């Protein structure tokens, strides 16, 4: 029970972080918040390009979806085991 709730919290936090990272990467790539090189160096100093930022954000979103599916399976199994 504790791990299922913890998993749900992790899913929400990772999903939000991934969406923010993808949005920031897109804003940097389109130069909507400033010149490309300066903005990239300011927000993600160790990243070689905005594409890498977007890729990492998408991986976070995929991870959150997979863990979310596992958590949902856990909740479904718990409801099934309660029985009538």
RODO-2510 file (C-alpha; in nm, 4 decimals, decimal comma):
residues 84
     n   res          X          Y          Z
     1     x     0,0000     0,0000     0,0000
     2     x     0,2766     0,2427     0,0959
     3     x     0,4747     0,1705    -0,2203
     4     x     0,1701     0,2112    -0,4417
     5     x     0,1081     0,5574    -0,2988
     6     x     0,4756     0,6418    -0,3236
     7     x     0,4713     0,5234    -0,6845
     8     x     0,1799     0,7525    -0,7587
     9     x     0,3670     1,0496    -0,6119
    10     x     0,6774     0,9600    -0,8145
    11     x     0,4687     0,9331    -1,1316
    12     x     0,3178     1,2771    -1,0813
    13     x     0,6501     1,4441    -1,0005
    14     x     0,8384     1,2831    -1,2895
    15     x     0,5559     1,3604    -1,5340
    16     x     0,5524     1,7274    -1,4333
    17     x     0,9331     1,7469    -1,4557
    18     x     0,9307     1,5845    -1,8003
    19     x     0,6635     1,8168    -1,9364
    20     x     0,8460     2,1217    -1,8020
    21     x     1,1729     1,9982    -1,9504
    22     x     1,0180     1,9387    -2,2944
    23     x     0,8481     2,2789    -2,2874
    24     x     1,1715     2,4510    -2,1854
    25     x     1,3633     2,2681    -2,4568
    26     x     1,1101     2,3775    -2,7170
    27     x     1,1220     2,7365    -2,5946
    28     x     1,5010     2,7338    -2,6181
    29     x     1,4946     2,5739    -2,9638
    30     x     1,2530     2,8334    -3,1012
    31     x     1,4448     3,1176    -2,9327
    32     x     1,1213     3,2340    -2,7711
    33     x     1,2917     3,3269    -2,4448
    34     x     1,6220     3,4570    -2,5784
    35     x     1,9166     3,3851    -2,8071
    36     x     1,9801     3,0135    -2,8464
    37     x     2,3350     2,9820    -2,7117
    38     x     2,2890     3,2203    -2,4182
    39     x     1,9582     3,0663    -2,3102
    40     x     2,0914     2,7118    -2,3431
    41     x     2,3957     2,8006    -2,1326
    42     x     2,1780     2,9712    -1,8719
    43     x     1,9157     2,7001    -1,8147
    44     x     2,1082     2,3828    -1,9090
    45     x     2,4808     2,4600    -1,8880
    46     x     2,6019     2,1024    -1,9491
    47     x     2,3711     2,0198    -2,2400
    48     x     2,5114     2,0304    -2,5928
    49     x     2,1773     2,1117    -2,7584
    50     x     1,8087     2,1683    -2,6981
    51     x     1,7366     1,8380    -2,8718
    52     x     1,9090     1,6498    -2,5901
    53     x     1,6943     1,8383    -2,3380
    54     x     1,3764     1,7477    -2,5239
    55     x     1,4854     1,3835    -2,5555
    56     x     1,5526     1,3597    -2,1815
    57     x     1,2130     1,5126    -2,1074
    58     x     1,0379     1,2649    -2,3351
    59     x     1,2198     0,9779    -2,1621
    60     x     1,0971     1,1088    -1,8264
    61     x     0,7410     1,1192    -1,9587
    62     x     0,7687     0,7621    -2,0917
    63     x     0,9107     0,6463    -1,7566
    64     x     0,6200     0,8129    -1,5751
    65     x     0,3687     0,6427    -1,8039
    66     x     0,5246     0,2989    -1,7486
    67     x     0,5400     0,3399    -1,3711
    68     x     0,1854     0,4791    -1,3761
    69     x     0,0639     0,1676    -1,5554
    70     x     0,2338    -0,0506    -1,2948
    71     x     0,0729     0,1485    -1,0130
    72     x    -0,2698     0,1186    -1,1783
    73     x    -0,2216    -0,2583    -1,2093
    74     x    -0,1378    -0,2696    -0,8389
    75     x    -0,4566    -0,0820    -0,7487
    76     x    -0,6636    -0,3076    -0,9777
    77     x    -0,5161    -0,6208    -0,8191
    78     x    -0,5909    -0,4865    -0,4734
    79     x    -0,9553    -0,4254    -0,5680
    80     x    -0,9786    -0,7709    -0,7279
    81     x    -0,8372    -0,9420    -0,4189
    82     x    -1,0913    -0,7780    -0,1895
    83     x    -1,3637    -0,9842    -0,3500
    84     x    -1,7390    -0,9623    -0,3001
***
